[in-house]
Amino acid sequence: RQLADKIIETLGCPPEKTIECSGAQSSIATGMYAIASGGVVVLVGLGLTEAKLPIVDASIREVDIRGVCRYCNSYPKALDLIASGKVNVKPLITHHYSLKEVGLAFERAKTGEDGAIKVMVHCNEE
């Protein structure tokens, strides 16, 4: 919930729409806690086949949870947004590992431990 509070603080209010693209249980829960009552959370990322989520909280606040078929025609638009600098994705990369630490990197990405959102493995570093 701390990250959800930080999101709300940063935006100045809870978002009305959230697009969750990682599929990580911790990120989905964060989006659901941060969203405004009556808001929409769109689940794009695919993670585990089952996830523990704050469904009672979302239900009480009438949060609309939607799933979508991801990636359909989205790459060109997303790449344009990133390339233009309109969207800064660097803060989403929460953990960095060397190639020697790839096992730990995959475990961290799988569990979301320590607030992991996106995990990057640097293949060209020792």
N, C-alpha and C positions, 0 to 999 in steps of 0.2 A: 504493500500500500504506500510505502514511502515514495517509490518512483511515480506512482499515480498522483500523489500530492505534489510532487515536483513538476509534473507535466501541467497540472492545473495552475500552479503558481507561475510557471513560465508563460503560459498562455493568458493568464489573467482570469480565466474561467474554464470550466470543464468543456472539452470539445463536444460538438454535437454529432460529429462523424469521426470514426476511427477506422483505419484500414490496417489490419494486422497481417503482415506478410511473412513472418518467420515461422509460424506454426509452433513456436515454443510455448509450452504451457504457461510459463512465467510471463511471457509477453502478452498472451491472450488475456490472462487474469489482470494484468496491469491496465490493458485497454478497457476492460470491463469495469474496473474500479474507477478509472479516470473519466469515463464517458458521462455526459450530462444525463439526467433522468429524461427518459423519452428519446435518447439518442440512438444512433445506429452504429453497431460494431460489425464490420465486414471481415470475415475470415478468409484470407486468400492463401496463406501459407499452410502447408500440410506437414504436420509433425507426427506424433504418435497416433495410433488408431483410437485411443481413448485419452482424455485429459480431465484432470480435476479442476473445475472452474467454479467461481463464485456465482452459481446459477440463481440461488435464492436472492442474493443482493441485486442481481440484474433483473430478476422477475419483479421484485418489489418496486424497483425504479422504472419498470416498463421499458427496459432496454431491448431494442430490436436487434437480434443476432442473425446475420445472414452469411451464408456460404456462397462462394462463386467459383466458377471454373477458371482457374488462374492462367495467366500468361496469354490468353487469347488476344492477339494484336496489341499487347501492352509494351513489348520490348522497345520498339522505336520511340514511343512517347516518353517512356521512362529514361531511356538513354539521352534523349534530347534535353529533358529537364535537368539531369545530372550534369551533362556536358555544358549547359548554359550557365550553371551555377545557381539556378533557381531552387534547386533542392540539394542540400548538403547532407550526404549520407555518412560522412566520416564519424559523426557521434554515435551512429548505430553499431559501429565496430567496437565492441566493449573489451575484447580480449585478443591479444596477439601472441602467437607461438612460433617457434622455429620448427623446421621440418623434423628435427629430432624429438620434438614434443607433440607430434601429431596425434598420438594415442590420447594424451591428456586433452588436447584440443577437441577431439571428437567427443570425449566424455563430457567435457564442459558444455559443448553445444547441445548434446543430447539431454542433459539434466537441467540446464539453465542455472546451474549452481553459481553463486557469487554474482547474480544479476546478469548473466550472459545473455546478450541479445544476438549479436553476430560475432562469430569467432573467425579470425583470419590466421592462416598458416602461411608464413613467409618462406617460400621454397628456396630463395636465393641467399639466405643468411645462414651462417654457421651457428 
